[in-house]
Amino acid sequence: MSVQPDVLTPYARALGIEVAGMDGGIALVLPFASSVEGRPGVLHGGAIGGLLETAGYAAVQITLAEQEIERRLKPINVTVQFLSAGRPHPTYAQGRIVRLGRRVANVAVEAWQADRAKPIATAVMNIMVAPARPPLGSD
């Protein structure tokens, strides 16, 4: 495998999202903190959505890096399904590529807390896979 890309955006870092190792790829983890709390003792839905979106992009970035393909990713749409409240525990998320074409990636993402078989939210993402930009100043 080639060098793993940096999958955390500044927004993901601001939320406190971290990379965690998992069987079958990587998962991301969002530790519970007051900065991601919505109503008292419950994870904010926006933080869950940010975790799901970051995990979806990470799945595509890692797959492209493994294939040594340089592309930039642009969102087409993200649909989030909230299944249960996020409690004050670490929340994990992992993306799975459903289809990776030359121009579009379709990704399914799950977020869970204590039990992976009981997701608290899922997402379906469509991501544009665009050619990489040439470095600035190169003509």
N, C-alpha and C positions, 0 to 999 in steps of 0.2 A: 504494500500500500504506500502511496506517496505521502508527503507531508500533509497532516490534517489541517484544513483551513481554519481560520479563526471564525467560528460560527456565531459569536456573540457581538451584536451591534451595541453601540453606546446606549440605546434604549434598554436593551436586555440587561446590560451591566447596571444601569440605574435602578432597574427593578430588583436586582440582586440574583439574577439567574446565573447558574453555574453549570458546567459540563460534568456529567456523571457517567461512568462506564456501565454498560449493560450488555447482557448476552444479545447478540444479533445487532450490534451497532452501538450508538451512543444514545443516552437519554439526557435531558436537561432537568435540573432541579431548581425549584423556587422555594427557598426557605421562607417560612412564615415570619413576618415582621410587621411592626405597626405601619410601615410605609406602604404595605400592600393590603392592608386591612380595609374592608368596606365598612359594613356595620360591625359593631363590637363582636370579636371572636370569629369573624367570617372573612374569607379571602375575597377581595374585590374582583368582580367579573372582568374588569379591564385588565387586571394582572393575569388572570387565567387566560384571557384572549391573547395577551402579549406572549405568554409562555407557549401557547399552542402555535402561534404564528412563527415564533423563533424556532421551535422544534421542526416545523415543516420546512422552513428554509434550510435548516441544518442538514436534514436528510438529503435534500437535493445538492447542497454544496459538497457534502462528503462524497456522494456518488459521482459527481462531476470530477472532483479531485482525484478519486480512485481511477477514473478513466483518463486522467490527465487532459481534461477538456476545460478550457477557460471561457466562462460565460458570466454574464451578469444577470441577476434575477430581478424581475419586476412583478409586483402583485397584479393579478387580474381580479380575483375575488377570494374572499375567505368567509366561510359560513360556519358559525360556532353553534353547537348545541350544548346548553348547560343542563346537566343531568341531575346534579345534587350540589348542595352548598360545600364550598371548600372550607374545611375546618382548620384550626390553628396547628397544622402539621406541615412538613415539607410536601410539596406537590411535584410530581414527576411528569414528564411528557416525552413522547417519542413519535416521530413521523415515519410513515411507511409510504414509499413511492408506489402509487397504483400504476402510473404510466409515465414514462419519460420519453418524450418525443424530441424532435430537433428544435421545436419552437415553444412547446408547452409541456409543463410537468403537472400531473394530477397527484395530489398527496392527501393521505388520510392521517390524522393525528389524534392521539388519545392522551388525556391527562388523568392521573390517578394519585391517590395518596397512599394509604397503608396497603391496599390490595389492588394489584394491577387488573384483576378480573372485575373490579368495580370502578369503572371510570367515573370521574366527576364531570368531565366535559369531553367532547370530541369536536373535531373540525374537519372540513373538507376544503382544500385549497387548490386553486388553479394559478400557476405561476408562469409568467413568460420567461423563456430562456433566450436571452438576446446575446448577440455577439459581444465579446469583450471590447471595451473602449481602448483605442490605442493610447499609449502614455502621452501625457501633455507635452507639447513641444516637438513631437515626432511628426515630420511631414515627408 
